Amino acid sequence: MEINLKKEEQISEEAQSIEEEANADVSEKKATDEIEELLAEEEQAEERVKAEEEAAPGEEIKPSRKKKKEEEDIVEERIYTIPLARALVRPPKKRAPRAMQIIRAFITKHMKLEMRVESEEEKGELPRLIIGNDVNEKVWGRGIEKPPRKIRVRAAKDKEGSVKLYLAEGE
């Protein structure tokens, strides 16, 4: 019986070593296949770039217009910390709307938005205050009853006199 047990152990050890070798071969094949796929993708990308260069040799690739337009249009940019403590004087269900009113009034005053209205009325274009979603979400984030005590914002005025309000970086 001992001889049979030893033979079975030897057979099981041999089977395990064969399985390990097979698994190693499979994993090596997978790794080589993945590397070959990546190389093929890189070659295709290089071919596309070459084809684009050949198609338009005199034209340069232009950066996206939105960023360039946004950079050119900004005339003035400021960062403000707006105190919203006065909103807490209101009843609980009216505090977040009051905080938004305070923000509008503060930016209108400090970015001189109303002074431009008189000169723009003749043309028919009125400057606007555009409050970004991130600012709105920050004020309303804890609900209508608990707006923040203060908020840091970045106000950017464009050539037309419109002001866009963003949450200051790091907030």
C-alpha angles and dihedrals in degrees: 000000000000089000091053091049092050091049091049090050091050091048092048091048090051091048091051093050090049090050091049091051091048091049091049090051091050093048091048090050091050092050093049091047091052092049091049091050092051091049091049091051091050091050091050091050091050090050091051091051091049091048091051091049092050093047094054109021096161097043122082123214106261122218117243112289096224095065094043092046091048092051093048096046097054109099100167132014127184138171118223136183105215117202111223099178091111088067089068091066089071124083112280096256093054101047102096093046089049090051089055090050090051091051092050092048093047095050092043090054100042098040090045094235097156095052090062092051094075094055093043096050090077091059094044095238117114122197113243137208110226115192114202123233092244091060091047092049091049092054095043096036096103095037137263094300100051115045117167120273091235138000134204114222138175114223118198121189118201131204093272091056096251116139124216118199122211133174110262115253115267094034 
